[in-house]
């Protein structure tokens, strides 16, 4: 399966692989790009897609 994502999606994936939480990813994005009303939902949605595709696993 081929995946293509933007630099923000790549950062979230890299942080997840390193063991960071969803909240860690949101904090990092807000530090780098400023607060955004939709960033939490966007990160949650991206991780849901990655989990469904078995690219990452849900943490226990």
N, CA, C and O atoms as a MOPAC input file, in Angstrom:
PM7 MOZYME 1SCF
protein

 N      0.85000 1    -1.17300 1     0.00000 1
 C      0.00000 1     0.00000 1     0.00000 1
 C      0.89800 1     1.23800 1     0.00000 1
 O      1.87000 1     1.29900 1     0.75200 1
 N      0.58600 1     2.18500 1    -0.80800 1
 C      1.34700 1     3.42500 1    -0.91600 1
 C      0.66000 1     4.50200 1    -0.10500 1
 O     -0.55400 1     4.67900 1    -0.20300 1
 N      1.43600 1     5.22900 1     0.70500 1
 C      0.88900 1     6.32900 1     1.51000 1
 C      1.61000 1     7.60600 1     1.15400 1
 O      2.81900 1     7.61700 1     0.92200 1
 N      0.85600 1     8.66900 1     1.11500 1
 C      1.43100 1     9.98800 1     0.87400 1
 C      0.81000 1    10.93700 1     1.88100 1
 O     -0.41000 1    10.97400 1     2.04200 1
 N      1.64300 1    11.69500 1     2.55100 1
 C      1.14000 1    12.65000 1     3.52100 1
 C      1.98000 1    13.91100 1     3.50600 1
 O      3.06800 1    13.94600 1     2.93300 1
 N      1.46400 1    14.93300 1     4.13800 1
 C      2.20400 1    16.18700 1     4.18900 1
 C      3.19200 1    16.15700 1     5.35700 1
 O      3.28100 1    15.16000 1     6.07400 1
 N      3.92000 1    17.23400 1     5.54300 1
 C      4.95600 1    17.27000 1     6.58100 1
 C      4.36000 1    17.15700 1     7.98400 1
 O      5.01000 1    16.62400 1     8.88400 1
 N      3.16100 1    17.63800 1     8.18100 1
 C      2.51000 1    17.52600 1     9.48300 1
 C      2.15600 1    16.07400 1     9.78200 1
 O      2.38200 1    15.59800 1    10.89400 1
 N      1.61200 1    15.38000 1     8.81200 1
 C      1.29200 1    13.96200 1     8.99600 1
 C      2.56000 1    13.15800 1     9.25900 1
 O      2.56400 1    12.25100 1    10.09100 1
 N      3.62100 1    13.48600 1     8.55800 1
 C      4.89600 1    12.79000 1     8.76200 1
 C      5.40400 1    13.00700 1    10.18400 1
 O      5.89500 1    12.07200 1    10.81600 1
 N      5.28900 1    14.23900 1    10.69200 1
 C      5.72600 1    14.53400 1    12.05100 1
 C      4.91400 1    13.73700 1    13.07500 1
 O      5.48300 1    13.17400 1    14.00900 1
 N      3.60400 1    13.68700 1    12.90900 1
 C      2.75200 1    12.92300 1    13.83100 1
 C      3.13900 1    11.44800 1    13.79600 1
 O      3.22100 1    10.80900 1    14.84500 1
 N      3.37400 1    10.90700 1    12.62400 1
 C      3.78000 1     9.50600 1    12.51300 1
 C      5.13000 1     9.28000 1    13.19000 1
 O      5.28800 1     8.31300 1    13.93500 1
 N      6.09700 1    10.14800 1    12.94400 1
 C      7.41400 1    10.00300 1    13.56500 1
 C      7.31900 1    10.06600 1    15.08700 1
 O      7.95100 1     9.26700 1    15.77800 1
 N      6.54200 1    11.00100 1    15.61100 1
 C      6.38100 1    11.11200 1    17.06000 1
 C      5.72900 1     9.86100 1    17.63400 1
 O      6.12100 1     9.38200 1    18.69800 1
 N      4.74500 1     9.34200 1    16.93500 1
 C      4.04100 1     8.14000 1    17.39200 1
 C      4.98800 1     6.94500 1    17.43400 1
 O      4.97800 1     6.17200 1    18.39200 1
 N      5.79700 1     6.79800 1    16.40500 1
 C      6.74400 1     5.69400 1    16.34200 1
 C      7.76100 1     5.79400 1    17.48900 1
 O      8.23400 1     4.77900 1    17.99800 1
 N      8.08500 1     7.01400 1    17.88300 1
 C      9.02700 1     7.22200 1    18.99400 1
 C      8.37300 1     7.03000 1    20.36900 1
 O      9.04900 1     7.11900 1    21.39400 1
 N      7.06700 1     6.76800 1    20.39400 1
 C      6.39300 1     6.52400 1    21.65800 1
 C      5.67200 1     7.71500 1    22.24900 1
 O      5.17200 1     7.63800 1    23.37100 1
 N      5.60900 1     8.80800 1    21.52200 1
 C      4.88600 1     9.98400 1    22.01800 1
 C      3.38100 1     9.73800 1    21.97400 1
 O      2.89700 1     8.93600 1    21.17600 1
 N      2.66000 1    10.42300 1    22.82400 1
 C      1.21300 1    10.30500 1    22.86400 1
 C      0.57000 1    11.26600 1    21.87100 1
 O      1.23100 1    12.12000 1    21.28000 1
 N     -0.72500 1    11.10100 1    21.70900 1
 C     -1.48800 1    12.02800 1    20.86100 1
 C     -1.35700 1    13.44800 1    21.39900 1
 O     -1.18900 1    14.39300 1    20.62900 1
 N     -1.43400 1    13.59800 1    22.72100 1
 C     -1.30400 1    14.92300 1    23.33900 1
 C      0.07800 1    15.51800 1    23.06800 1
 O      0.20200 1    16.72200 1    22.84500 1
 N      1.11400 1    14.67800 1    23.08800 1
 C      2.46100 1    15.15100 1    22.76900 1
 C      2.51400 1    15.69700 1    21.34200 1
 O      3.10900 1    16.74400 1    21.08800 1
 N      1.89000 1    14.98100 1    20.42600 1
 C      1.88300 1    15.41300 1    19.02300 1
 C      1.14000 1    16.73400 1    18.86300 1
 O      1.59400 1    17.62500 1    18.14600 1
 N      0.00600 1    16.85700 1    19.52900 1
 C     -0.76400 1    18.10700 1    19.46700 1
 C      0.06000 1    19.25700 1    20.03300 1
 O      0.12000 1    20.33100 1    19.43300 1
 N      0.68900 1    19.04400 1    21.16900 1
 C      1.51600 1    20.09500 1    21.77600 1
 C      2.63500 1    20.53100 1    20.84200 1
 O      2.89800 1    21.72400 1    20.68800 1
 N      3.28500 1    19.56300 1    20.22600 1
 C      4.39500 1    19.87900 1    19.31800 1
 C      3.90600 1    20.68100 1    18.11500 1
 O      4.53000 1    21.66800 1    17.72600 1
 N      2.79200 1    20.25600 1    17.53200 1
 C      2.24700 1    20.98600 1    16.37500 1
 C      1.85400 1    22.40200 1    16.75500 1
 O      2.09300 1    23.33800 1    15.99200 1
 N      1.25800 1    22.56800 1    17.91900 1
 C      0.84700 1    23.91400 1    18.34300 1
 C      2.05800 1    24.79300 1    18.65400 1
 O      2.01100 1    26.00300 1    18.43500 1
 N      3.13300 1    24.20500 1    19.15700 1
 C      4.35600 1    24.99000 1    19.38500 1
 C      4.95800 1    25.44700 1    18.05900 1
 O      5.42600 1    26.57900 1    17.93900 1
 N      4.94300 1    24.56800 1    17.07600 1
 C      5.57500 1    24.88400 1    15.79700 1
 C      4.71900 1    25.75000 1    14.88800 1
 O      5.24600 1    26.57200 1    14.13800 1
 N      3.39500 1    25.57400 1    14.94700 1
 C      2.52200 1    26.24800 1    13.98800 1
 C      1.49900 1    27.18700 1    14.62700 1
 O      0.74200 1    27.85200 1    13.91900 1
 N      1.47200 1    27.24400 1    15.94500 1
 C      0.49800 1    28.08100 1    16.63500 1
 C     -0.77200 1    27.29300 1    16.92100 1
 O     -1.04800 1    26.27300 1    16.28900 1
 N     -1.53300 1    27.78800 1    17.88200 1
 C     -2.77700 1    27.10000 1    18.26100 1
 C     -3.76000 1    27.03200 1    17.09100 1
 O     -3.85600 1    27.95300 1    16.27900 1
 N     -4.47100 1    25.93700 1    17.03200 1
 C     -5.48400 1    25.74600 1    16.00300 1
 C     -6.65000 1    24.97800 1    16.59900 1
 O     -6.45900 1    23.98200 1    17.29700 1
 N     -7.84600 1    25.44300 1    16.32300 1
 C     -9.04100 1    24.82000 1    16.89000 1
 C     -9.20100 1    23.36700 1    16.45900 1
 O     -9.75700 1    22.56400 1    17.20900 1
 N     -8.73400 1    23.01800 1    15.28900 1
 C     -8.97100 1    21.68000 1    14.77000 1
 C     -7.81800 1    20.70200 1    14.91000 1
 O     -7.93500 1    19.55100 1    14.49100 1
 N     -6.69300 1    21.14200 1    15.49800 1
 C     -5.51400 1    20.28200 1    15.51100 1
 C     -5.74400 1    18.98500 1    16.28100 1
 O     -5.27600 1    17.93500 1    15.84100 1
 N     -6.44200 1    19.01600 1    17.40500 1
 C     -6.69000 1    17.79100 1    18.18100 1
 C     -7.51800 1    16.79300 1    17.36400 1
 O     -7.20900 1    15.60200 1    17.33100 1
 N     -8.55600 1    17.28100 1    16.71800 1
 C     -9.39100 1    16.39600 1    15.89700 1
 C     -8.61300 1    15.85800 1    14.69400 1
 O     -8.78000 1    14.70000 1    14.31300 1
 N     -7.76900 1    16.69500 1    14.10200 1
 C     -6.98000 1    16.25700 1    12.94800 1
 C     -5.99300 1    15.15400 1    13.33300 1
 O     -5.84700 1    14.16700 1    12.61300 1
 N     -5.32100 1    15.32600 1    14.46800 1
 C     -4.37500 1    14.31400 1    14.93700 1
 C     -5.12300 1    13.02900 1    15.27800 1
 O     -4.67800 1    11.93800 1    14.92000 1
 N     -6.24800 1    13.15000 1    15.96100 1
 C     -7.05500 1    11.97400 1    16.31200 1
 C     -7.47600 1    11.23300 1    15.04300 1
 O     -7.38700 1    10.00700 1    14.98100 1
 N     -7.93000 1    11.96700 1    14.04500 1
 C     -8.36500 1    11.35600 1    12.78700 1
 C     -7.23500 1    10.67700 1    12.04700 1
 O     -7.40200 1     9.57100 1    11.53200 1
 N     -6.08600 1    11.32800 1    11.99000 1
 C     -4.93500 1    10.73500 1    11.32300 1
 C     -4.51600 1     9.44400 1    12.01700 1
 O     -4.27100 1     8.43400 1    11.35800 1
 N     -4.43400 1     9.47400 1    13.34500 1
 C     -4.03900 1     8.27100 1    14.06600 1
 C     -5.06100 1     7.15300 1    13.89900 1
 O     -4.68700 1     5.98200 1    13.83900 1
 N     -6.33000 1     7.49100 1    13.82400 1
 C     -7.35900 1     6.46800 1    13.59900 1
 C     -7.15200 1     5.78300 1    12.25400 1
 O     -7.29800 1     4.56600 1    12.14800 1
 N     -6.81500 1     6.55300 1    11.23300 1
 C     -6.55400 1     5.98900 1     9.90600 1
 C     -5.30500 1     5.10600 1     9.94300 1
 O     -5.29300 1     4.02000 1     9.36400 1
 N     -4.25400 1     5.57200 1    10.62500 1
 C     -3.02000 1     4.79600 1    10.70800 1
 C     -3.21700 1     3.50500 1    11.49600 1
 O     -2.63100 1     2.47600 1    11.15700 1
 N     -4.03100 1     3.55000 1    12.53500 1
 C     -4.33000 1     2.34800 1    13.31500 1
 C     -5.14100 1     1.36400 1    12.47400 1
 O     -4.85000 1     0.16900 1    12.45300 1
 N     -6.14900 1     1.86900 1    11.78800 1
 C     -6.98300 1     0.99900 1    10.95000 1
 C     -6.15900 1     0.32700 1     9.84900 1
 O     -6.41000 1    -0.82300 1     9.48700 1
 N     -5.18300 1     1.05200 1     9.32900 1
 C     -4.32500 1     0.50900 1     8.26700 1
 C     -3.18800 1    -0.35500 1     8.83900 1
 O     -2.36400 1    -0.88300 1     8.09300 1
 N     -3.16000 1    -0.48500 1    10.14600 1
 C     -2.13700 1    -1.27300 1    10.85000 1
 C     -0.72500 1    -0.74400 1    10.62400 1
 O      0.24200 1    -1.50500 1    10.58500 1
 N     -0.62800 1     0.55200 1    10.47800 1
 C      0.67200 1     1.19800 1    10.36200 1
 C      1.22200 1     1.49100 1    11.76100 1
 O      2.42600 1     1.39500 1    11.99800 1
 N      0.33500 1     1.84500 1    12.66900 1
 C      0.69000 1     2.00700 1    14.07900 1
 C     -0.31300 1     1.21700 1    14.90800 1
 O     -1.38500 1     0.85300 1    14.42400 1
 N      0.04200 1     0.95800 1    16.15600 1
 C     -0.84900 1     0.24800 1    17.06100 1
 C     -1.35700 1     1.19500 1    18.13000 1
 O     -0.66500 1     2.12400 1    18.54500 1
 N     -2.56500 1     0.94100 1    18.56100 1
 C     -3.12500 1     1.69500 1    19.69200 1
 C     -2.37600 1     1.27500 1    20.94000 1
 O     -2.14900 1     0.08800 1    21.17300 1
 N     -1.99400 1     2.25700 1    21.74100 1
 C     -1.28200 1     1.89900 1    22.97400 1
 C     -2.27100 1     1.38100 1    24.01400 1
 O     -3.44900 1     1.73900 1    24.01500 1
 N     -1.76600 1     0.54100 1    24.88100 1
 C     -2.61500 1    -0.08200 1    25.90900 1
 C     -2.93000 1     0.88600 1    27.02600 1
 O     -3.63200 1     0.52900 1    27.97300 1

